[in-house]
Amino acid sequence: MKRRLSPLINDNFIKGLNILSLLVFVILSFLIIYAHPKLPAYIPLFNSMPWGERRLFSSDINVLFPAILSLIIIVNAIIGISIYKRFTLIARILSFNSALFVVLGFLAYLQILFLVF
């Protein structure tokens, strides 16, 4: 098992991006746990929609943020590990995309919180 995880441990670029992804994921999870009881019943989730009821969604959707982000981190890590020896660049791109997706998800959640509070 340790031999399969060696690309994540030895490659500094991938290791740094995975640490960033996990750190932002943990911060987002704590923020969701802290803010969820204080949120109203409906939050503006679809910010690209016109103003009104179509833009709102139940605040229980907050549980899906960490679930989706963790799924993306895990899937990209598994794919990156499996293709690292043949396609190092693609494994690094997958790690970068995971980190970017997590950071953008965090920023989207912050935008929702700033709109609500």
Contacts in CASP RR format, 6 or more apart in sequence:
PFRMAT RR
TARGET T0000
AUTHOR 0000-0000-0000
METHOD contacts of the structure
MODEL  1
MKRRLSPLINDNFIKGLNILSLLVFVILSFLIIYAHPKLPAYIPLFNSMP
WGERRLFSSDINVLFPAILSLIIIVNAIIGISIYKRFTLIARILSFNSAL
FVVLGFLAYLQILFLVF
4 81 0 8 1.000
5 81 0 8 1.000
7 14 0 8 1.000
7 80 0 8 1.000
7 81 0 8 1.000
7 84 0 8 1.000
7 85 0 8 1.000
7 91 0 8 1.000
8 14 0 8 1.000
8 15 0 8 1.000
8 18 0 8 1.000
8 77 0 8 1.000
8 81 0 8 1.000
9 15 0 8 1.000
11 84 0 8 1.000
11 88 0 8 1.000
11 91 0 8 1.000
11 92 0 8 1.000
13 92 0 8 1.000
13 95 0 8 1.000
14 91 0 8 1.000
14 92 0 8 1.000
14 95 0 8 1.000
17 92 0 8 1.000
17 95 0 8 1.000
17 96 0 8 1.000
17 98 0 8 1.000
17 99 0 8 1.000
18 73 0 8 1.000
18 77 0 8 1.000
18 95 0 8 1.000
18 98 0 8 1.000
18 99 0 8 1.000
20 99 0 8 1.000
20 102 0 8 1.000
20 103 0 8 1.000
21 73 0 8 1.000
21 95 0 8 1.000
21 98 0 8 1.000
21 99 0 8 1.000
21 102 0 8 1.000
22 73 0 8 1.000
24 99 0 8 1.000
24 102 0 8 1.000
24 103 0 8 1.000
24 106 0 8 1.000
25 66 0 8 1.000
25 69 0 8 1.000
25 70 0 8 1.000
25 73 0 8 1.000
25 102 0 8 1.000
27 106 0 8 1.000
28 65 0 8 1.000
28 66 0 8 1.000
28 69 0 8 1.000
28 102 0 8 1.000
28 105 0 8 1.000
28 106 0 8 1.000
28 109 0 8 1.000
29 66 0 8 1.000
31 109 0 8 1.000
31 113 0 8 1.000
32 62 0 8 1.000
32 63 0 8 1.000
32 65 0 8 1.000
32 66 0 8 1.000
32 109 0 8 1.000
35 62 0 8 1.000
35 113 0 8 1.000
36 59 0 8 1.000
36 62 0 8 1.000
38 117 0 8 1.000
39 59 0 8 1.000
39 62 0 8 1.000
39 116 0 8 1.000
40 59 0 8 1.000
40 116 0 8 1.000
41 58 0 8 1.000
41 59 0 8 1.000
42 56 0 8 1.000
42 57 0 8 1.000
42 58 0 8 1.000
42 59 0 8 1.000
43 56 0 8 1.000
43 57 0 8 1.000
43 58 0 8 1.000
43 59 0 8 1.000
43 61 0 8 1.000
43 62 0 8 1.000
43 112 0 8 1.000
43 115 0 8 1.000
43 116 0 8 1.000
44 55 0 8 1.000
44 56 0 8 1.000
44 57 0 8 1.000
44 112 0 8 1.000
44 115 0 8 1.000
44 116 0 8 1.000
45 55 0 8 1.000
45 56 0 8 1.000
45 57 0 8 1.000
45 61 0 8 1.000
45 112 0 8 1.000
46 54 0 8 1.000
46 55 0 8 1.000
46 57 0 8 1.000
47 55 0 8 1.000
47 111 0 8 1.000
47 112 0 8 1.000
47 115 0 8 1.000
49 55 0 8 1.000
62 109 0 8 1.000
65 105 0 8 1.000
65 109 0 8 1.000
69 101 0 8 1.000
69 102 0 8 1.000
69 105 0 8 1.000
72 98 0 8 1.000
72 101 0 8 1.000
72 102 0 8 1.000
73 98 0 8 1.000
73 102 0 8 1.000
76 94 0 8 1.000
76 95 0 8 1.000
76 97 0 8 1.000
76 98 0 8 1.000
77 94 0 8 1.000
77 95 0 8 1.000
77 98 0 8 1.000
79 91 0 8 1.000
79 94 0 8 1.000
80 90 0 8 1.000
80 91 0 8 1.000
80 94 0 8 1.000
80 95 0 8 1.000
81 91 0 8 1.000
83 90 0 8 1.000
83 91 0 8 1.000
84 91 0 8 1.000
END
